[in-house]
Each structure stands twice: as structure tokens, then as C-alpha cells.
Amino acid sequence: METGPRLAGSNLRNFALMQIGLRLAEDRSDPARPYRDARIEVGRFDDGRWRSGVSLLNGTPDLAIAVGKGELDVASINPSSFLTMAYRGTGPYAEACPVRTLAVMPSFDRMGFAVAAKTGVQSLAEVKERRVPLKISVRGNLAHATRFLVDQVLDADGFSLKDIESWGGSLVFADSPSEPARLEAITSESIDAVFDEGIGGWAPLALQHGMKLLTLSEAALTRLETLGWAVGPITPAQVPGLSGEVMAASFSGWPIFTHADLAENAAYQICRALDRARPSIPFDIDEPAELKDLCTNNPATDLDVPLHPGAERYYREHGAL
């Protein structure tokens, strides 16, 4: 029987409440998903009054703006490239946000653009040239990070999802990369394409059922470089059945970040807390996460925003930098 950490007293009650929140956030029984995100606030409750210490929230990339404005102390988003754009003031961010990295939870991923071989399409640019009416599986949430990336990649090649729809194509919405409805559509070959992250879950099946992963054009790669979006190859080792490397947009890294003005000692304490919790966190990598895996730039983190001074001090003192 799986058990949690051995705690007592108030810490056990805190743990129970956080587990309730986690289960609510992961519950997909309600299509509206009213409890999708999770906010945690730590502080003190004294004399009948709550005194906030640090607030932490996981959610969509616009959290970088909230952190930059000081409305939130710590946030986590997916993927790291959004934090890079926030720091630089590119893409959806009208101005640079004063954010700094505390850590990056390693999670290796790529954004896949898969199109059925039966369409004859060899590149995304060819979709525009031939005005191919693709039936495409994409995320239904317009605020999802993948939708921004799809728009940027297609725009670099001179067209959009709306253009595809105007040519007779259609969009099939998914809530997660490997949801059963999408996998069934791939298996039945009732869709022509999948544009999404989480390639480990759906891409091998797509290749088995006649789809090809398309490499990004030079125009798209240049666009991503200008934005500050990381790129990298998809290899046969990562996607069984792939015949050769495909250059793609990265979707790696789950950054944990804060405002540049957060007190150095607070940032140090947050990193110490993460380090203490590290053995019990099921990180999205095959091997146990070492401390250096959370604070260095590697294919699973795409860390490209400076560490907060308090975080850097903690990692240096503990031999990770």
C-alpha cells in the first residue's frame, strides 16, 4: 500500500488539505474543470488573523505577468520558453517582466506537428501552397501554451488555423495530449493531423497509423529564435518508429519563478524547501532528480532566465553550480 510522508500534528493536517486540493485540481469529471489550478499560500494565523507569507500558484503562462506585478510571489508554468519570453518582453508579453528563476522541474518534451502521409504533405509550408483541408486535433483551450506556438509556427509559413478551416478543414479539440478520444481518432485515421506537445504519448501511435512528424521550416525556426523559444531535435530514441531526426520547438521544463525583488533569504528558503522535498517529488524524468538537474540549463529544463540571487546562493553552497 502506498503511503505518504510520515508527518504529525499541523503538518499532517496541512498535507491532507494539500492532497485534497491536488485531487480536486486533477479531477476531470466536470467538463468545465472549476478546480483546474492550485494556489498555495503559507504564512501564519495568529490572534484570529491571517498573515500571508508566500503565495504560490501553478497555471497558465500569463502568471508571469502577475508575478512581475507583485500580485503573486511564486509561480510555475509550462514550458520554460514562456518564462524566457516574459523575461525578454517578446511574444505575448508587451514588456519585459522582472522575473527570476528559482528552479526548473525537468521535463523533456517537444512540440509535434504530425500530418497523415495520405495527404501527400511533406512540410507545413506545403499545407498553404496546396490549401490542404486538414482535420486537425489541437488543444481546445485558446489560452493553452500550444495554441500560441501553433499560431507562431504557421504564421511564419504564411497561414493560420483559420485559413485551414476556410479551405474546408476543421479542428478537433483535445483537453490533453493522450486523451482517449484523440488516440481513438488516430487509430481510426479519422483525423489528418495532430499539433501538440506530449509527443511521448501520442506520436508513436500516430506514426503507426500513417502520420509523419514534420520538421520546422527555416522561417519558423527563425521566428522562434527571435521570440526566445528553444528548439531541438525529435529523435528515433524519443519517438519509436521515427526514421530520422526532426527539428522541432521544445516544450521542455516547468519553471518555478519569482519576482526579481523577492527577498534573497526568502528565495533561499524556497529552494531549501524544494531540495528537502526533492526525494518525494515524482519528477517527470526517468532517473531521480539531482539538485543540479533543477538549476542548470539542459534539454529537460531549457533554463534561460537568470537564477534569483537567493536561489543561486543556495545551489552554490550545496555544490549544484
C-alpha positions in Angstrom: 0.0 0.0 0.0 1.4 3.4 -1.0 1.8 5.8 1.9 2.8 9.4 2.1 5.5 11.0 4.2 5.3 10.4 8.0 4.0 13.7 9.5 2.4 14.7 12.7 0.2 17.4 14.1 -0.3 20.5 12.0 2.0 19.3 9.2 -0.1 16.2 8.7 -3.3 18.4 8.5 -1.5 20.7 6.0 -0.5 17.7 4.0 -4.1 16.4 4.0 -5.5 19.7 2.8 -2.9 20.0 0.0 -3.8 16.5 -1.1 -7.5 17.4 -1.3 -6.6 20.4 -3.4 -4.4 18.3 -5.7 -7.2 15.7 -6.2 -9.7 18.5 -7.0 -7.3 20.1 -9.5 -6.7 16.8 -11.3 -10.4 15.9 -11.4 -11.7 15.9 -15.0 -15.3 14.7 -14.3 -16.7 18.1 -14.8 -16.0 19.4 -18.4 -15.8 23.0 -17.0 -12.9 21.9 -14.6 -13.7 24.6 -12.0 -10.7 23.4 -9.9 -8.0 23.1 -12.6 -5.3 25.2 -11.0 -3.8 25.1 -7.5 -2.8 28.0 -5.3 -0.9 27.6 -2.1 -0.3 30.3 0.5 1.9 29.9 3.5 2.1 32.2 6.5 0.8 32.4 10.0 -2.7 32.5 11.5 -2.4 34.4 14.8 -5.0 36.1 17.0 -7.8 35.3 14.6 -6.0 37.0 11.7 -4.2 35.5 8.6 -0.7 37.0 7.9 0.4 35.9 4.5 4.0 34.9 3.9 4.5 33.5 0.4 1.8 32.7 -2.2 2.5 30.0 -4.9 0.3 29.2 -7.9 0.5 26.8 -10.9 -1.3 27.8 -14.0 -1.1 29.3 -17.5 1.8 31.4 -18.8 0.1 34.8 -18.0 1.1 34.1 -14.4 4.5 35.6 -15.4 2.7 39.0 -15.6 1.1 38.5 -12.2 4.4 37.7 -10.6 6.0 40.6 -12.4 3.4 42.9 -10.9 3.9 41.6 -7.5 0.4 40.1 -7.3 1.9 36.7 -6.6 5.2 35.6 -5.1 6.0 32.3 -6.8 4.5 30.5 -9.9 5.1 27.5 -12.1 4.1 27.4 -15.8 4.7 25.1 -18.8 7.1 25.3 -20.7 10.3 27.2 -19.9 10.2 29.1 -23.1 7.3 31.2 -21.9 9.3 32.4 -19.0 12.1 33.3 -21.4 9.7 35.4 -23.4 8.3 37.1 -20.3 11.8 38.0 -19.2 12.6 39.4 -22.6 9.2 41.0 -23.3 8.6 39.1 -26.5 5.7 37.0 -27.9 2.5 37.6 -25.8 4.3 39.8 -23.3 4.1 43.5 -24.2 7.0 44.4 -21.9 9.7 42.6 -20.1 8.6 41.1 -16.7 11.0 41.4 -13.7 11.1 37.7 -13.1 13.9 35.4 -11.9 14.2 31.6 -11.8 14.1 29.7 -8.5 14.3 26.2 -10.2 13.1 24.3 -13.2 11.4 21.0 -12.8 13.0 18.8 -15.5 10.5 17.6 -18.1 11.8 16.7 -21.6 9.3 17.3 -24.4 8.9 18.5 -27.9 6.0 20.1 -29.9 4.9 17.7 -32.7 3.4 18.7 -36.0 2.2 15.3 -37.4 0.3 15.0 -40.7 -1.1 11.9 -42.4 1.1 10.6 -45.2 -2.0 10.0 -47.3 -2.4 13.8 -47.7 0.9 13.9 -49.5 2.1 16.8 -47.3 5.8 16.9 -46.8 6.1 20.3 -45.0 3.9 22.8 -43.2 4.5 25.3 -45.9 3.0 22.9 -48.4 -0.3 23.0 -46.5 -0.6 26.6 -47.5 0.7 26.1 -51.1 -1.9 23.3 -51.8 -4.6 24.7 -49.4 -5.0 21.3 -47.9 -8.2 21.0 -45.8 -6.8 19.1 -42.9 -8.8 17.8 -40.0 -6.5 18.7 -37.1 -6.5 17.7 -33.4 -5.4 20.6 -31.3 -6.0 21.8 -27.7 -9.4 23.3 -27.2 -8.2 25.9 -24.7 -7.2 29.0 -26.6 -5.0 30.1 -23.6 -3.0 26.8 -23.7 0.7 27.3 -24.5 0.5 25.0 -27.5 -2.1 27.3 -29.2 0.3 30.2 -29.1 3.1 28.0 -30.5 0.9 26.6 -33.3 -0.1 30.2 -34.3 3.5 31.3 -34.4 4.8 28.4 -36.4 2.0 28.5 -39.0 2.2 32.3 -39.3 5.9 32.1 -40.0 4.9 29.9 -43.0 2.2 32.4 -44.1 -1.1 30.9 -42.9 -3.2 30.1 -39.9 -5.7 27.5 -38.5 -8.5 29.8 -39.6 -7.1 29.6 -43.2 -7.2 25.8 -43.0 -10.8 26.0 -41.9 -11.6 28.3 -44.8 -10.2 25.7 -47.2 -12.7 23.1 -45.8 -10.6 21.8 -43.0 -11.7 21.5 -39.3 -10.4 21.4 -35.8 -11.0 18.6 -33.3 -10.4 19.7 -29.7 -8.5 17.8 -27.1 -8.0 18.5 -23.4 -4.8 16.6 -23.0 -2.1 15.2 -25.4 -3.1 11.5 -25.0 -6.7 11.6 -24.1 -8.7 8.5 -25.3 -10.8 10.4 -27.9 -7.6 11.6 -29.6 -5.9 8.2 -29.5 -9.0 6.6 -31.0 -9.1 9.2 -33.8 -5.5 8.5 -34.6 -6.2 4.7 -34.6 -9.3 5.0 -36.8 -7.4 7.5 -39.0 -10.4 9.9 -38.8 -8.1 12.9 -38.4 -5.4 14.1 -40.7 -3.1 15.8 -38.2 -2.1 16.4 -34.6 -0.4 19.6 -33.5 0.5 19.2 -29.8 3.1 18.6 -27.1 3.4 15.4 -25.0 4.7 13.5 -28.1 5.7 10.5 -26.0 2.1 9.7 -25.5 0.6 10.1 -29.0 3.4 10.4 -31.6 4.4 6.7 -31.7 0.8 5.7 -32.3 0.5 8.4 -35.0 3.5 7.0 -36.8 2.0 3.5 -36.7 -1.2 4.8 -38.3 0.3 6.6 -41.3 1.3 10.1 -39.9 4.6 11.8 -40.4 6.3 14.2 -38.0 7.2 17.3 -40.0 10.4 19.3 -39.4 10.0 23.1 -38.9 10.9 25.4 -41.8 13.8 27.9 -41.6 11.2 30.7 -41.4 9.6 29.0 -38.4 12.9 28.4 -36.7 13.9 32.0 -37.2 10.6 33.2 -35.7 11.2 31.0 -32.6 14.8 32.2 -32.2 13.6 35.8 -32.3 11.0 35.1 -29.7 13.5 33.3 -27.5 11.7 29.9 -27.8 14.0 26.9 -27.5 14.2 24.4 -30.3 15.7 20.9 -30.6 15.5 17.6 -32.4 13.0 14.9 -32.1 15.0 11.6 -32.4 14.1 8.0 -33.1 15.2 7.3 -29.5 12.5 9.6 -28.3 9.7 8.5 -30.7 9.9 4.9 -31.7 9.2 4.4 -35.4 10.7 7.8 -36.4 13.2 7.2 -39.3 15.4 10.3 -38.7 15.7 13.5 -36.7 13.0 16.1 -37.0 13.8 19.7 -35.9 11.0 20.9 -33.5 10.1 23.5 -31.0 11.0 22.5 -27.5 8.3 22.1 -24.8 10.7 21.2 -22.0 10.9 22.5 -18.5 8.4 23.5 -15.8 10.0 26.7 -14.3 9.4 27.8 -10.8 10.0 31.5 -10.7 9.5 34.7 -8.6 9.8 38.5 -8.8 13.3 39.9 -9.1 12.7 41.8 -5.9 11.8 38.9 -3.7 14.0 39.0 -0.5 17.1 37.0 -1.0 16.6 35.0 2.1 13.0 34.1 1.1 14.3 32.7 -2.3 17.0 30.8 -0.4 14.4 29.2 1.9 12.1 28.3 -1.0 15.0 26.5 -2.7 15.9 24.8 0.5 12.3 23.6 0.9 12.3 22.3 -2.7 15.6 20.5 -2.1 14.2 18.8 1.1 11.0 17.8 -0.8 13.0 16.6 -3.8 13.2 12.9 -2.9 9.4 12.6 -2.6 8.6 14.6 -5.7 7.8 12.3 -8.8 9.7 14.4 -11.3 8.9 13.9 -15.0 12.2 12.2 -15.8 13.4 8.6 -15.7 16.0 8.9 -13.0 15.8 10.5 -9.6 16.3 14.3 -9.9 19.6 15.6 -8.5 19.8 19.1 -7.3 21.9 20.2 -10.3 19.1 19.0 -12.6 16.8 21.7 -11.2 19.2 24.7 -11.6 21.2 24.1 -14.8 20.3 24.5 -18.5 19.8 21.1 -20.1 17.4 19.6 -22.7 14.9 18.8 -20.0 14.9 22.4 -18.5 15.7 25.0 -21.1 16.7 27.3 -18.3 17.4 30.7 -20.0 16.3 33.2 -17.3 18.8 34.1 -14.6 18.5 32.5 -11.2 17.3 34.7 -8.3 20.4 35.6 -6.2 19.0 33.7 -3.2 18.5 30.6 -5.4 21.9 30.9 -6.9 23.4 31.2 -3.4 21.6 28.0 -2.2 22.7 26.0 -5.2 26.3 27.1 -5.0 26.5 26.4 -1.3 25.2 22.9 -2.0 27.5 22.1 -4.9 25.0 22.1 -7.7 26.6 25.1 -9.6 
